[in-house]
């Protein structure tokens, strides 16, 4: 099944830099340097970051350009080993590698300010394959910052890389603003006792203008409105009456309008007071743009203090959507092979759009797929040419198989709060729950010290 790609801040292109001397004996591999273990911890001492980032980019299906650096330091065997690992990973994900001609001459620094016509011509031939689909191929460019080799070719690629088409909402859904909050810069009181917040993020659909009134959320519905966003869903005060041992909730009397109050407290109405794009004040923000804005709560009883609890992962919408506590994610092919080993009840970190939330696994189920013969084809075109005379193309050719592994559907439950999730959104699941790679303590952003993860899509029956 083909889904749209509602992944917030989808990169137009990703440039992955890999050192040409990235071998086990060189400093290109993380762990050879003593400072690496001190910075990232012992769990990441043997982690090859170049390979880990490549696998993550391929799993996320990002438009990719690989830049081989330190070409002046590479030996033939070392370069062969590096390219063999890259080509094997690319073909494993059915991405066609396009090896750019071997740079053999040094370039003066003064010549780097211009781009040769021959380089532009070679770039045009390569990029013709990427116009229809940026995922059709992966250019691989060899460069040396010391001698300047390959830098002009890289500049030519940066100049001519095609821009992806703008994502539009489904035809069945009327276009309305959808703004993902990715940064919260501060909350400040104004002169009359209320508060305003400065937030930043990405406008996916529609447009926003100064003075627009929108719904901000989802807020946790099981905490009081004056709690701070500490990431805990525990109630702020103890119950007034004793609880039953056999049934703790038996003596808890819920008001008749409790569900209505929670429904209104999950989404709060705010007004846009200012807009900025590229740090410049604007009157409107259009779809596809990243910007910042000031918002203030609309006068409603008991919601003024809720602006203090704005957090990353919230959204601004025109009409109240559904927030989810539980989501189902479908994993296919290689991603399904890895995610099927997740145990029920295990802790993971779920990344979807601007949401980064600690979650737990509720269920793991396999789903049979129909055989798609096109998925087993290997590319035997220009990428099979041995450009550098290394003779390793036969070694990395992906074997053809006659079976397709079953898809896996995993059900996740957000631990801290409910989240807004688009149907078909791309999801990155990071197993574990320990300290992050760089020791960050942001709520919901903890994960294992590495880049091992699984990518799937949100199903429609969440």
Secondary structure, DSSP 8 states (H G I E B T S, - for coil): -------TT--S-EEEEEETT-STTSTTSTTSSHHHHHHH-GGGTT--HHHHHHHHHHHTT--EEEEEE-GGG--HHHHHHHHHHHHHHHHHTT-EEEE-----S---GGGGGS--HHHHHHHHHHHTTTSS-TTSEEEEEE--TTT-TTHHHHHHHHHH----------TTS----EEEEEEEEEEEE-TTS-EEEEEEEEEEESEEETT-EEEEE---SSS-TT----S--S-SS--SS---SS-TTTT----TTHHHHHHHHHEEEEEEEEEEETTEE-SEEETT-EEEEEEEE-S-TT-GGGGGG--TT-EEESS----BSEEEEEE-HHHHHHHTT--TT-EEEEEETTEEEEEEEEEEEEE-----GGGG----SGGGS-TTS---TTTS-----S----EEEEEEEESS--B---TT-EEEEEE--S--TT----TT----SS---EEEEE-TT-
